[in-house]
Amino acid sequence: MVAAFAPQDGYGSVFCNARPVPGQPPLLAIVIDDLTTGAPGLEEMLRLPYPLTFAILPDRPDAGALARRIAALGHEVILHLPMDAGEVDPQWYVGRPISSRQSDEEIQQLVSEWLAAVPEARGMNNHMGTVATQDERVVRAVLEVARRHGKYILDSMTTENTVVPRTAVEMGVPCMQRSLFLDHENGEEVVAAQLYKLAEWAETHGAAIGIGHVGVGREGTAAALAEVLPELEARGIRLVTLSQLLSYQQEN
C-alpha cells in the first residue's frame, strides 16, 4: 500500500527545524505503522527486544486496549491518523479520514476523540494523506490539537509537497520527518537492504527514522529487523524511540 504513494527518500535531517548535534552516536528510530489487533506480523514485532515506536490506527474500538498492551511492554505509542489520499479504496483508511471536506472544528474534534481513546499516545503521524498533508488549513487544525495536548508530529512524507514540517515549525509543534520506508516492497531481503541504507543515513546525518508496517504481506519486516538490528547496534548505532530522539535534539 505504501508504494502506491511515496517510496521516495527523505530530505536529510529527521528534525523539521534543526540537525542533531554532531559527534554523538548515530541515532535510529524504527516506527511500525498500521497497527490493529491481530494484524499479521504484530506478535513478531512485539517480541523484538528493541525500543520501537508503534503507530496505532485510532478509529477502531480496540485501539485503546492495543495501546495499553504495547505501552505495558515498554514500547512507544503514537496515533496513525487516517488522512485523505484522493482517489483510493476507502477501506485503506481503516477509519474516517481527515480531509479538506471537514471544518477545522470537525477535524479537531476527531483528533481529540482519538487522543482520548488512546491516552498512551506520545505523538502522531499520518496514514496515507497525500492530499490532506498538502492542505495547510487541514494541517493547522491537526497540529493545533497536537500543540494543545503536548504531542509531537512525525511527517510520514507520503508526498514531496507536504506542508507539515513548515507549518509545525511555525506553530511550535515538535516535528520530525521520516527518512525511509523500510517495506515499500514486500520481502525480508528488501527490508534488510533498506535497513542497511537507513544505517548509512543515520551515520551521515546523525539520525534517521525508518517506517515499516504490519499487515498482510509484511510478515518479513519483523524477520529482517530481528536479523539486521543487532548488526547495526554492533556498528555503534543507538536504537531509540521517537520521544528519545526528540529529547536528544532538545537537550543538545
Secondary structure, 3 states (H helix, E strand, C coil): CHHHCCCCCCCCCCECCCCCCCCCCCEEEEEEEEECCCCCCHHHHHCCCCCCEEEECCCCCCHHHHHHHHHHCCCEEEEEEEECCCCCCHHHHCCCCECCCCCHHHHHHHHHHHHHHCCCCCEEEEEECCCHHHCHHHHHHHHHHHHHHCCEEEECCCCCCCCHHHHHHHHCCCEEECCEECCCCCCHHHHHHHHHHHHHHHHHHCEEEEEEECCCCCHHHHHHHHHHHHHHHHCCCEEECHHHHHHHHHHC
